[in-house]
Amino acid sequence: MTGPGHKAAVVAFPGRPPSQIGFDRRELNRILDLYGRMVAAGQWRDYAMDFEREVAVFSAFRRTSERPEIRIEKRPALHTRQGMWALFGEAGQVLKRGHELPGILAPLERRLLKIVEE
């Protein structure tokens, strides 16, 4: 049953792990909201999403022909260790790891505030 007040869920075939990791609606809305504000500030121009067996990745680009400026990764297998979320910089360095998406996006939010203040 679907409709107002009911949540739809993706269920893996019994006995099989899901074939890929993805972002749920709330996570994707949060990421795309930040992306839209960064585009409006003139910082980003393009994005890409990659969904694999163990990781979902959102990459943001200043220009489409270069490596991503930032990469947000979701790895559920790491949720009991350092956290399933990670923020990577342009050179592939880990900028932040954590258990919650808002904490991972915080450095980008602060950078956006600095851009707006200028």
ROTORDREN-759029 format. One record per residue: residue number from 1; residue in one letter; z, x, y of N, C-alpha, C in turn. Coordinates in pm, 1 decimal. Layout:
# residues N
+-----+------+----------+----------+----------+----------+----------+----------+----------+----------+----------+
| seq | type |       nw |       nu |       nv |      caw |      cau |      cav |       cw |       cu |       cv |
+-----+------+----------+----------+----------+----------+----------+----------+----------+----------+----------+
| NUM |    A |        Z |        X |        Y |        Z |        X |        Y |        Z |        X |        Y |
...
+-----+------+----------+----------+----------+----------+----------+----------+----------+----------+----------+
# end
This chain:
# residues 118
+-----+------+----------+----------+----------+----------+----------+----------+----------+----------+----------+
| seq | type |       nw |       nu |       nv |      caw |      cau |      cav |       cw |       cu |       cv |
+-----+------+----------+----------+----------+----------+----------+----------+----------+----------+----------+
|   1 |    M |      0.0 |     83.7 |   -117.0 |      0.0 |      0.0 |      0.0 |      0.0 |     89.1 |    124.6 |
|   2 |    T |    -91.9 |     65.1 |    213.6 |    -97.5 |    139.5 |    339.3 |    -98.5 |     41.7 |    454.5 |
|   3 |    G |    -65.5 |     91.5 |    570.3 |    -62.4 |      7.9 |    688.5 |     45.9 |     57.4 |    781.2 |
|   4 |    P |     71.8 |    -14.6 |    888.2 |    175.3 |     27.9 |    981.8 |    310.4 |     42.3 |    911.0 |
|   5 |    G |    375.6 |    153.8 |    936.2 |    506.7 |    176.7 |    878.3 |    504.4 |    239.9 |    740.2 |
|   6 |    H |    386.8 |    253.3 |    679.6 |    375.5 |    316.1 |    548.1 |    312.0 |    453.3 |    563.3 |
|   7 |    K |    366.8 |    550.2 |    491.6 |    312.4 |    685.0 |    496.3 |    218.4 |    706.7 |    379.0 |
|   8 |    A |    102.9 |    765.3 |    406.3 |     10.8 |    801.2 |    300.3 |     45.2 |    940.5 |    252.5 |
|   9 |    A |     37.4 |    964.5 |    125.0 |     70.0 |   1095.2 |     70.0 |    -41.9 |   1139.7 |    -22.5 |
|  10 |    V |    -67.5 |   1269.3 |    -21.0 |   -163.0 |   1328.5 |   -113.6 |    -83.7 |   1372.0 |   -235.5 |
|  11 |    V |   -123.3 |   1325.5 |   -352.0 |    -50.6 |   1355.7 |   -474.6 |   -140.9 |   1438.9 |   -564.4 |
|  12 |    A |    -87.3 |   1552.0 |   -611.9 |   -164.2 |   1637.3 |   -702.3 |   -178.4 |   1568.1 |   -837.4 |
|  13 |    F |   -285.3 |   1598.2 |   -905.5 |   -307.2 |   1545.1 |  -1038.7 |   -191.4 |   1589.6 |  -1127.4 |
|  14 |    P |   -132.3 |   1500.8 |  -1206.3 |    -15.4 |   1538.1 |  -1287.1 |    -42.1 |   1661.1 |  -1374.5 |
|  15 |    G |     52.7 |   1755.4 |  -1369.4 |     39.8 |   1876.8 |  -1450.5 |    -39.1 |   1987.5 |  -1385.3 |
|  16 |    R |    -93.5 |   1962.4 |  -1267.1 |   -172.0 |   2064.7 |  -1197.5 |   -114.6 |   2088.7 |  -1058.1 |
|  17 |    P |   -108.1 |   2215.1 |  -1018.2 |    -66.2 |   2241.7 |   -879.8 |   -178.0 |   2202.0 |   -783.8 |
|  18 |    P |   -145.5 |   2174.2 |   -656.7 |   -251.3 |   2140.9 |   -561.3 |   -351.4 |   2256.1 |   -550.7 |
|  19 |    S |   -478.2 |   2223.2 |   -530.0 |   -582.0 |   2326.4 |   -526.4 |   -585.9 |   2401.8 |   -394.4 |
|  20 |    Q |   -522.1 |   2348.8 |   -290.9 |   -517.7 |   2419.1 |   -162.8 |   -399.2 |   2371.3 |    -80.4 |
|  21 |    I |   -358.3 |   2456.9 |     11.9 |   -249.4 |   2426.3 |    104.2 |   -312.0 |   2373.1 |    232.6 |
|  22 |    G |   -245.7 |   2280.1 |    298.0 |   -296.0 |   2226.1 |    424.3 |   -183.0 |   2202.9 |    522.6 |
|  23 |    F |   -219.4 |   2159.6 |    641.3 |   -122.6 |   2121.8 |    743.4 |   -104.5 |   1971.1 |    737.5 |
|  24 |    D |     19.1 |   1923.8 |    752.7 |     34.8 |   1779.3 |    761.7 |      0.8 |   1735.6 |    904.6 |
|  25 |    R |     -4.4 |   1606.5 |    925.4 |    -48.6 |   1552.4 |   1054.4 |     38.1 |   1600.3 |   1170.2 |
|  26 |    R |    169.8 |   1600.8 |   1150.9 |    262.1 |   1643.7 |   1256.2 |    240.4 |   1791.3 |   1292.1 |
|  27 |    E |    225.4 |   1875.7 |   1190.1 |    201.5 |   2018.7 |   1213.3 |     70.2 |   2040.4 |   1286.7 |
|  28 |    L |    -34.6 |   1974.8 |   1240.0 |   -165.8 |   1992.0 |   1302.2 |   -166.8 |   1939.9 |   1445.3 |
|  29 |    N |   -100.2 |   1827.9 |   1470.8 |    -91.5 |   1776.7 |   1607.9 |    -23.5 |   1877.1 |   1698.9 |
|  30 |    R |     84.6 |   1937.9 |   1651.5 |    157.8 |   2036.4 |   1731.8 |     70.6 |   2158.3 |   1762.2 |
|  31 |    I |     -0.3 |   2207.8 |   1661.9 |    -86.7 |   2324.9 |   1679.4 |   -203.2 |   2292.9 |   1772.9 |
|  32 |    L |   -268.4 |   2178.8 |   1751.7 |   -383.4 |   2143.4 |   1835.1 |   -343.1 |   2109.7 |   1978.3 |
|  33 |    D |   -222.2 |   2059.5 |   1997.7 |   -171.7 |   2036.2 |   2133.3 |   -161.3 |   2169.3 |   2208.3 |
|  34 |    L |   -103.3 |   2269.0 |   2144.4 |    -93.5 |   2401.9 |   2205.1 |   -233.3 |   2458.8 |   2230.0 |
|  35 |    Y |   -321.6 |   2444.3 |   2132.4 |   -458.8 |   2493.5 |   2147.1 |   -526.3 |   2430.4 |   2269.9 |
|  36 |    G |   -513.0 |   2300.1 |   2285.3 |   -574.5 |   2231.2 |   2399.2 |   -521.3 |   2281.1 |   2532.6 |
|  37 |    R |   -390.5 |   2306.1 |   2539.5 |   -332.8 |   2358.0 |   2663.6 |   -379.5 |   2501.0 |   2691.4 |
|  38 |    M |   -397.4 |   2581.5 |   2586.6 |   -446.6 |   2717.7 |   2605.2 |   -594.4 |   2716.4 |   2648.1 |
|  39 |    V |   -671.4 |   2623.3 |   2596.9 |   -811.2 |   2608.8 |   2640.6 |   -814.3 |   2569.2 |   2787.8 |
|  40 |    A |   -731.1 |   2474.0 |   2827.3 |   -725.9 |   2429.5 |   2966.7 |   -684.7 |   2543.2 |   3059.7 |
|  41 |    A |   -601.7 |   2634.7 |   3009.5 |   -557.9 |   2749.8 |   3089.8 |   -661.2 |   2862.9 |   3088.3 |
|  42 |    G |   -770.5 |   2845.7 |   3012.7 |   -876.0 |   2946.3 |   3007.5 |   -847.4 |   3063.3 |   2915.0 |
|  43 |    Q |   -749.7 |   3049.1 |   2826.4 |   -711.6 |   3159.0 |   2737.5 |   -787.3 |   3158.8 |   2605.2 |
|  44 |    W |   -813.5 |   3043.1 |   2549.4 |   -881.7 |   3033.1 |   2420.2 |  -1007.7 |   2950.1 |   2435.7 |
|  45 |    R |  -1104.7 |   2978.5 |   2349.4 |  -1230.7 |   2903.4 |   2353.8 |  -1272.4 |   2842.7 |   2222.0 |
|  46 |    D |  -1216.5 |   2892.2 |   2113.1 |  -1261.1 |   2844.3 |   1981.9 |  -1146.0 |   2856.7 |   1882.6 |
|  47 |    Y |  -1157.1 |   2785.0 |   1773.3 |  -1057.6 |   2797.9 |   1667.1 |  -1124.9 |   2781.8 |   1531.8 |
|  48 |    A |  -1053.1 |   2823.7 |   1428.8 |  -1100.0 |   2807.5 |   1291.4 |   -979.6 |   2774.4 |   1204.3 |
|  49 |    M |  -1004.0 |   2698.9 |   1099.5 |   -899.6 |   2668.9 |   1002.5 |   -951.0 |   2706.4 |    864.5 |
|  50 |    D |   -861.0 |   2762.7 |    784.7 |   -896.2 |   2804.8 |    649.3 |   -788.2 |   2753.2 |    555.5 |
|  51 |    F |   -827.8 |   2687.3 |    449.8 |   -734.1 |   2629.7 |    354.4 |   -761.8 |   2689.5 |    217.7 |
|  52 |    E |   -664.1 |   2762.6 |    166.9 |   -679.1 |   2828.1 |     37.6 |   -571.2 |   2780.7 |    -57.8 |
|  53 |    R |   -568.8 |   2839.6 |   -174.4 |   -474.9 |   2800.9 |   -278.5 |   -328.6 |   2823.7 |   -238.4 |
|  54 |    E |   -299.7 |   2931.7 |   -165.6 |   -161.3 |   2965.5 |   -132.5 |   -130.5 |   2965.8 |     16.1 |
|  55 |    V |   -231.3 |   2948.7 |    100.7 |   -208.3 |   2959.8 |    245.0 |   -303.8 |   2868.9 |    323.1 |
|  56 |    A |   -251.7 |   2814.7 |    432.9 |   -333.8 |   2743.6 |    531.5 |   -326.1 |   2826.6 |    659.1 |
|  57 |    V |   -440.9 |   2849.4 |    723.3 |   -446.4 |   2937.4 |    840.1 |   -515.6 |   2867.6 |    956.0 |
|  58 |    F |   -454.9 |   2878.8 |   1075.1 |   -516.9 |   2834.6 |   1199.9 |   -536.5 |   2959.6 |   1284.3 |
|  59 |    S |   -659.7 |   2987.2 |   1325.2 |   -690.8 |   3103.8 |   1407.3 |   -746.7 |   3059.0 |   1541.0 |
|  60 |    A |   -702.2 |   3123.5 |   1649.1 |   -750.8 |   3091.6 |   1784.0 |   -821.2 |   3213.8 |   1841.4 |
|  61 |    F |   -935.1 |   3189.9 |   1907.0 |  -1020.4 |   3296.5 |   1958.0 |  -1038.0 |   3286.2 |   2109.7 |
|  62 |    R |  -1043.5 |   3401.1 |   2173.8 |  -1082.7 |   3403.8 |   2315.6 |  -1232.5 |   3381.6 |   2327.0 |
|  63 |    R |  -1307.6 |   3447.4 |   2239.9 |  -1452.2 |   3428.7 |   2228.9 |  -1484.6 |   3413.5 |   2080.9 |
|  64 |    T |  -1592.0 |   3345.9 |   2050.6 |  -1623.2 |   3316.5 |   1910.8 |  -1667.0 |   3438.8 |   1831.7 |
|  65 |    S |  -1713.7 |   3543.6 |   1896.0 |  -1769.7 |   3656.9 |   1823.1 |  -1669.5 |   3768.4 |   1794.3 |
|  66 |    E |  -1541.6 |   3745.8 |   1817.6 |  -1443.6 |   3850.3 |   1794.4 |  -1338.9 |   3806.0 |   1693.0 |
|  67 |    R |  -1247.4 |   3895.7 |   1661.0 |  -1138.6 |   3858.0 |   1570.0 |  -1042.6 |   3765.9 |   1644.3 |
|  68 |    P |   -966.5 |   3686.0 |   1569.8 |   -877.2 |   3590.5 |   1636.5 |   -768.1 |   3659.6 |   1718.1 |
|  69 |    E |   -735.1 |   3599.4 |   1831.4 |   -625.5 |   3650.3 |   1914.2 |   -492.0 |   3625.6 |   1845.5 |
|  70 |    I |   -478.2 |   3510.2 |   1784.8 |   -358.2 |   3479.0 |   1707.4 |   -399.7 |   3408.1 |   1579.0 |
|  71 |    R |   -310.1 |   3417.4 |   1480.9 |   -330.6 |   3349.2 |   1353.2 |   -196.8 |   3289.4 |   1311.6 |
|  72 |    I |   -196.0 |   3161.3 |   1283.6 |    -76.5 |   3092.0 |   1237.0 |    -97.0 |   3063.4 |   1088.7 |
|  73 |    E |     -3.9 |   3112.1 |   1005.9 |    -15.7 |   3092.8 |    861.6 |     99.2 |   3009.1 |    808.3 |
|  74 |    K |     66.0 |   2922.3 |    715.7 |    165.4 |   2843.1 |    643.7 |    155.1 |   2880.7 |    496.8 |
|  75 |    R |    263.6 |   2940.4 |    443.1 |    270.1 |   2980.1 |    301.9 |    393.9 |   2916.4 |    239.4 |
|  76 |    P |    380.0 |   2798.1 |    180.7 |    495.7 |   2729.0 |    123.4 |    569.7 |   2809.4 |     17.0 |
|  77 |    A |    503.0 |   2899.5 |    -51.6 |    569.6 |   2980.0 |   -154.9 |    679.9 |   3067.4 |    -95.8 |
|  78 |    L |    675.9 |   3096.1 |     34.6 |    775.8 |   3180.7 |     99.0 |    887.2 |   3100.6 |    167.3 |
|  79 |    H |    891.5 |   2969.4 |    149.1 |    988.6 |   2887.6 |    223.3 |   1133.7 |   2922.5 |    193.0 |
|  80 |    T |   1164.7 |   2976.0 |     75.7 |   1303.3 |   3012.4 |     45.1 |   1336.2 |   3155.3 |     87.2 |
|  81 |    R |   1238.0 |   3232.8 |    124.1 |   1262.2 |   3370.4 |    165.4 |   1262.6 |   3380.0 |    316.4 |
|  82 |    Q |   1163.1 |   3448.2 |    374.0 |   1159.9 |   3467.1 |    520.1 |   1104.8 |   3346.4 |    595.0 |
|  83 |    G |   1065.4 |   3244.9 |    525.0 |   1011.3 |   3124.9 |    588.3 |    862.5 |   3113.0 |    561.1 |
|  84 |    M |    815.5 |   2989.2 |    556.5 |    674.8 |   2968.5 |    521.4 |    579.6 |   2985.4 |    639.2 |
|  85 |    W |    631.1 |   2998.5 |    761.7 |    545.8 |   3011.0 |    879.1 |    541.6 |   3155.2 |    928.6 |
|  86 |    A |    424.9 |   3199.8 |    973.2 |    411.8 |   3333.0 |   1031.4 |    309.0 |   3329.0 |   1143.9 |
|  87 |    L |    335.0 |   3407.1 |   1247.4 |    243.3 |   3422.7 |   1361.0 |    196.7 |   3567.1 |   1361.4 |
|  88 |    F |     65.4 |   3587.5 |   1357.4 |      6.4 |   3721.0 |   1355.9 |    -69.9 |   3744.8 |   1484.8 |
|  89 |    G |    -67.2 |   3868.0 |   1533.2 |   -141.3 |   3907.4 |   1652.2 |   -283.2 |   3949.0 |   1618.9 |
|  90 |    E |   -355.2 |   3990.9 |   1722.1 |   -496.4 |   4025.9 |   1708.3 |   -520.2 |   4141.0 |   1611.1 |
|  91 |    A |   -429.0 |   4237.8 |   1607.2 |   -445.6 |   4353.7 |   1518.2 |   -386.9 |   4327.8 |   1379.2 |
|  92 |    G |   -341.7 |   4205.4 |   1353.1 |   -287.1 |   4171.5 |   1222.9 |   -137.3 |   4193.6 |   1211.0 |
|  93 |    Q |    -72.2 |   4234.3 |   1319.6 |     72.0 |   4256.7 |   1316.5 |    147.1 |   4123.7 |   1313.7 |
|  94 |    V |    258.4 |   4122.4 |   1242.2 |    342.1 |   4002.5 |   1237.0 |    421.0 |   3994.8 |   1366.4 |
|  95 |    L |    399.9 |   3887.8 |   1442.8 |    472.3 |   3868.1 |   1568.3 |    600.7 |   3789.7 |   1545.8 |
|  96 |    K |    598.4 |   3697.0 |   1448.9 |    716.6 |   3614.8 |   1423.9 |    702.6 |   3548.1 |   1287.8 |
|  97 |    R |    815.0 |   3535.2 |   1218.6 |    822.3 |   3461.1 |   1092.6 |    935.6 |   3361.1 |   1103.5 |
|  98 |    G |    926.0 |   3251.7 |   1029.8 |   1035.0 |   3156.4 |   1033.9 |   1014.6 |   3038.2 |    942.4 |
|  99 |    H |   1117.9 |   2952.9 |    942.0 |   1117.8 |   2834.3 |    857.1 |   1062.5 |   2711.5 |    927.6 |
| 100 |    E |   1054.4 |   2714.2 |   1061.6 |   1010.0 |   2597.4 |   1138.3 |    891.8 |   2632.4 |   1227.6 |
| 101 |    L |    794.4 |   2544.6 |   1235.3 |    675.3 |   2565.8 |   1318.7 |    708.3 |   2581.9 |   1467.2 |
| 102 |    P |    795.1 |   2499.9 |   1527.2 |    823.5 |   2517.5 |   1671.1 |    873.6 |   2658.4 |   1706.3 |
| 103 |    G |    953.2 |   2717.9 |   1619.4 |   1001.5 |   2853.1 |   1644.0 |    889.8 |   2956.0 |   1642.2 |
| 104 |    I |    790.8 |   2933.7 |   1558.6 |    676.1 |   3024.7 |   1549.2 |    586.9 |   3010.2 |   1672.9 |
| 105 |    L |    575.7 |   2889.9 |   1725.0 |    490.2 |   2866.2 |   1841.8 |    558.1 |   2904.1 |   1973.5 |
| 106 |    A |    689.2 |   2926.1 |   1971.7 |    765.0 |   2954.3 |   2094.5 |    708.8 |   3070.6 |   2176.3 |
| 107 |    P |    672.4 |   3185.4 |   2117.0 |    617.2 |   3294.1 |   2199.2 |    487.4 |   3254.5 |   2270.5 |
| 108 |    L |    406.9 |   3172.1 |   2206.2 |    281.9 |   3126.2 |   2268.2 |    311.5 |   3027.0 |   2380.4 |
| 109 |    E |    411.0 |   2942.0 |   2358.9 |    451.7 |   2845.3 |   2462.5 |    501.8 |   2920.4 |   2586.8 |
| 110 |    R |    582.5 |   3025.8 |   2565.3 |    633.8 |   3104.4 |   2678.5 |    519.7 |   3171.9 |   2753.6 |
| 111 |    R |    423.3 |   3224.2 |   2678.6 |    308.3 |   3289.3 |   2743.2 |    230.8 |   3187.8 |   2826.2 |
| 112 |    L |    217.1 |   3067.5 |   2776.4 |    147.1 |   2962.2 |   2849.8 |    221.2 |   2929.2 |   2978.6 |
| 113 |    L |    353.8 |   2924.3 |   2974.2 |    432.0 |   2898.0 |   3094.9 |    409.3 |   3006.4 |   3200.8 |
| 114 |    K |    400.2 |   3131.6 |   3159.1 |    375.7 |   3241.6 |   3252.1 |    238.7 |   3227.7 |   3317.0 |
| 115 |    I |    139.7 |   3186.0 |   3238.2 |      3.3 |   3168.2 |   3289.5 |      1.0 |   3058.6 |   3394.8 |
| 116 |    V |     69.9 |   2947.9 |   3368.4 |     72.4 |   2834.5 |   3459.7 |    145.6 |   2870.6 |   3590.5 |
| 117 |    E |    251.1 |   2953.2 |   3579.9 |    327.8 |   2991.4 |   3698.0 |    250.6 |   3080.8 |   3793.0 |
| 118 |    E |    155.9 |   3159.9 |   3741.4 |     79.9 |   3254.7 |   3825.2 |     -5.5 |   3187.0 |   3928.8 |
+-----+------+----------+----------+----------+----------+----------+----------+----------+----------+----------+
# end
